[in-house]
């Protein structure tokens, strides 16, 4: 399984080959010793052929597992991917899905590992900053060549380099020191690497930027939650919104579920032989209450039917802050899911597409808006990473 792949990499000595570091102040905003990505600066230097941070050269050295890469260079490589024209933080590839199908078995043969490696090679060539690909390929290389092989060590280096770039951007303990991620699922990879288990996830806004806040189960670090700055991912949604609107203008069939403020809706899902979902509304309840985010779990019934999703849309607040509109969601299907979201304000008008954090199975999910939302439209529920 996937967690076994990551466990292998946790046994590798992190970045043993890194012997030099540039002064972080040369290239980044530094707050309390953390390297905060400056995307205006990055856009300039990674596209300058005369810069030591020129993106194609950094990428070539990274592909060659060049252990002389400095922390600044890895930082500019990882966060510099955000300002590349093909930046797409929400996509995975068919090659990755097929490779995981091969590797997620109890025992992988060398012939199967070879097939998985070939698929992962192609996936990495398309999305070289998708760090979990190096974990998967490391496992395939271990099956093919052994844990001590150069091939396995090179992917361990690449994986740890990108983990270190994220870890050096903050400590995750508050908005101001949040970890910065360039790809939506890298927060889960980082938490998985350190063994954190999530109980709740909230999409939040703070001083004009967007954050994911994860509540954690008891852990060896004594942390109750972690914050991740997801602003680059969120900003990229403008292009996704355009494609969303185009799909609708083409009159393609879709199954929409409209949820009004002050209600709880239960959906029953059915999965076909291809893994696609259809659903029907099996319950609607009215909720006349304003919810504190710390108490959002009480909106979800203690006993949930299998293969259902419970969605609540209510007025909410967080601490002493201003009131918001909160969507609280519990996915009880056993599958991690993705979906599309759009909202309509209380004054009516067109639905406006907005981002969401997906539906992790068994995890209480929360989305928060400052807008005067009257209804939310849920559509295109689908398996995650398809």
N, C-alpha and C positions, 0 to 999 in steps of 0.2 A: 504494500500500500504506500501512498505518498509519504506518510509520516516516517516510514522506514527509509525512504530516500533521503529525507532531510537529516535523519539521525546519523547516517553515515558521514555527512559533512560536518556535523557537530564534533566529530572526533578528530578532524583535521586541525593542525596548528594554524591559527589564523595568520595569513599574510607574512609568513616567515621570511619571505624574500624581500620585503620592503625595508630598505636600509636608509632611505632618504625622504625628506619631506620639505616642501617649499614653505615659505612663510604664508599662512592662510590669509593674512591681511593683504597680500598682493592681489588676491583674486576674489575675495568674498567679504560679505559683511560678517563680522565675528561678534557674537553676543555670548558673554560668559563662557568663552572658549569654544563655542559651537560655530560651525561653518554654515551660514545661512545663504542659500543660493540667491544670487542677484541676476535675474533673467535678462535685464537690459545689458549688463556687462557680458553675460555669457553669449548673448546673441551677437555681440561685436567680436569677441575673441575667438569663438569656435568657428566662425565663418571667415576669419582672416588667415589667408595662406601663409602670412609671415609670422603668425603667432605660434608659440610652442603649444598652444591649446587648440590648434586647428583640428576640427572634429574628425575628418577622414584619417589623419595621421594617428590620432589617439585611438580611433577604432581599429586601425590596422595593428597597432602595437598590442591592444587588448586581445584581439583575435589570435595573436601570436603568443599570448600569455607572458608578455614582457614584464618580469618582476621588478624592473627598474622604474616602472610607473610610480609617480609620487601620489600622495593623497590629493593634492591640488589637481593633478591631471585626471585622476579617477573621478573626482568631484565634477570637473568640467565635462568629462565624458558622460557621466550619468545624467546630470542636470542639463547639460548641453543638448541632450536628445530632445528636450522639450521644445527647443527653438528650431528643430529640423522640420522641413516641409512635410515629411511623412509621419510626424508624431501622431500616434493613435493609442491612447492609454487604455482603451476599453476593449481591445480586440485580442483574441487568441486565434490560433490557427488550427486547421484540420489536422496538420501534421502533428501538432502537440497532442491533440485528442487521441489520435491513432497510436502514438507512441505510449501514452499513458495506459491505454487499453492493453498494450503488450506488456508493460512493466508492472502493472498492478495485479500481479498474481503471486502465489506463494513461492514459486521457483521459476526463474527465467533462464531459458536455455541460451547458449551462445548464439545460435542462429536467430533466435527471437531478439536478443539484445542487439545484434547487428542490424536487424530491420529497424528497431527503435532508434538506434544511433543515426541511421541514414535519415529518418524522418526528422529527428531533432536537429541535425545539421542544417536541413533546409529551413526549419522554423527559426533557428538562430540567425541564419543569413537574412531573414526577413525582419526579425525583431530582436536585434542583438542585446538590447538592454532589458529584456524580459528575464530577470535573474533566475527564476525557478527552472528555466530550461537547462541551465548549467547543473542544477541539482539532479535533474532527471538524466542528463547525459553522463554525469559523473557515475551514476549507478550503472548505466549501460556499459561504460568503460571499465568499471570494476568487474562486471561479469565477464567482459571480453578479455581484459588484460591484467586484472588483479588490482587490489587496493593500492599497491605501492607503485603502480605504473605511472609513467610520465603523463600519459593521456588523462588518467584520473586526477592526478595532481594538478594539471593545468586547469581542468574545469573547477576543481576545488578552489584554486586561486581566483578564478574569474568570479565565482559565486561569492567568496569572502570579500573580494574587492568591492563589489556592489553593495553587499550588506554593510561594509564599513563606511561607504559613502553616505548611506542613509543614517547609520548610527552616529556619525560625526556631525549631523545637522541639528541635533537637539538631544533632549533626554525624555521627551514625550510626556512630561508631568504637568504641563499647563499649555495654554494657547501660545504664549510667548516663546516657549522652548519645545514646541511640538516637533516631532520628526517630519521632515519634508519628503514626500514621495512623488515620483514622476509617473508612476503607473498604479492604477487603482488597487490591484491585488497585492502590491508589495508590502502593505501594512500587515496583511495576513502572513506573508512569508517571514517578515521580521519577527512577529509575535510567535510564530511556529518555531522559529530557530531558537528562541529563548524559552520555549516551553509554556508560553502563556495560553490560557483558555479563556474564551470570551463568553460573557453572560448577556451583555447588551451592547448595542451599537447605536449611536446617534449622529446624524448629520447636522452640524451646527455652523452658525455664522458668527464671526467675531472680528470687529474692526474692518469690515469689508472683505474678509477672506473666509474660505470654507474649510471646515475641519471635520474629521471623523473622530468621535470620542468613543472608546471601547471600555466598557466595564469588565473587570477581570475576576476570575475565580482566585481563591487564595493561592499565593505563589511564593517562591523562595525569596523574591525581592521585596515583598511587602507592599506591592503597588496595587492600588484600588482601580486605577484606570490609566489609559494612555491616550494621548492626543496626536493626531497626524494631520499635517497641513496638506490638503488635497487641491489647493487652488489651481495648479496647472491642469489637473484632470478635469476639474469643473469648468474651467475656462474653455477647454477644448470642446465642450458640449455644444457650442454655438454651431459648429459644423454638423454635429449629429442632429441638432434640432432641425436644420435645413432638410436633411434627408428624411427625418420623421414627417415633416410637413409634405414633402414630395410624395411619400408613400400614401398619405391620406388623399392627396389630390388625384392619385391614380385610381381611387375608388377600390383599393384592394380590400377584401373582406377582413374584418378583425372583430374579435369578441371583446367588447368594452364593458367594464363594470364601473358605474358611477356611484361614488360614496359621498353622502352629504355630511356637512359639519354637524356634529352631535349624534353620530350613529356608529354602530358596530355591525359589520357585514361579515358573514362566514361564507367562504367559497369551498365547494367540493370539487376536487380535481380528479380527472381520469387520464391515465397515461396509455398511449397506444403502443403498438409493437415497435415503432420507430423512436420512441422516447419523447414524442410530442404530447402536449397537454391540451385538454379541453376542460371547461369548468362551468359550474352552474351555481347560482346563489341559493343557499339552503337556509339562510337565517339573516334577519335584520332586526336589530334592537336599537332603541333610542337611548342616548346617554346625555343627561342634563347635568353636566358637571364641568368644572375647570380642573385640569390635572396638573399637579406638580410632576416634573419629569422624574424625580426620584421615586415617585409612587406610581409610575405608569403601568407597572406589571399588574396592578389590581384590575385593569381593564380587561385582562385576558382570563377567561374561565379556567379554573383549576383542572378540569377534565376536558380534554379536546379529542374530538373524533379523528381517527386516522385519515390521512390524505385530505386534510382541510387547511385552509389559510384563514386566519382571523385578522380583520383589519378594522381599526378604530380611528375616527377623525374627530378630534375634540379641541376646544380651546385649552391652552396649556401655558405653563410658566416654568422658569428655571431659576430657583433662588429668589433674589430680589429684583431680577431683571424684568423687562417689559413682557407683556403677554404675547404669546405666539399661537400659531395653529400647529398641532402635533398629530402626526399619524403614527399609531402604534400597531405593530404587525407581528404576528407569530405564525411561522410556517411549520406545520406539523405533517409534512408529506414525506420526510426522509430524504428529499432531494434539495440541494442548493439551487435556487432559481433566480432568474433575472426577469425584469418586466419594464414596461414603459409607463411614465407618469406624466400627466398634464393636469393643470389646475384651472379653475374658473373662479374669479373673485365674487364676492357677495353681490356686487353690482351687475353681474352677468357679463356678457361679451364672449369673445373667443376663448377657447382653452389654450393655455400657454404651456408648452413642454417644459419639464424641469427634471433635474437629476434625481437619482435615488441610489441607495446603497445595496440594492438587491435583497434577496430573501434567503438568509442562511437558515438551514433547517435546525429547529430547536433553539434558536437564539432570538431573544426579544429585540426587535429592530425598531428604531425611532427615527422619524424624519421631522424636521422643524422648519417652519417658514415664518417670516415676519409679515408676509402679504396677508391682506384680508380675504382669506380663501373661503369660498362657500361650498365647493365640491371638488373632489379629486377624481380623475379618470384613470383607471388601471387597465392596461391592455397588453397584449402580446406576451403573456406569461410563458416562459420557455426555460429549458435547462440552462444552467450557468455555463458560460464560456462556449456557447454554441454560436 
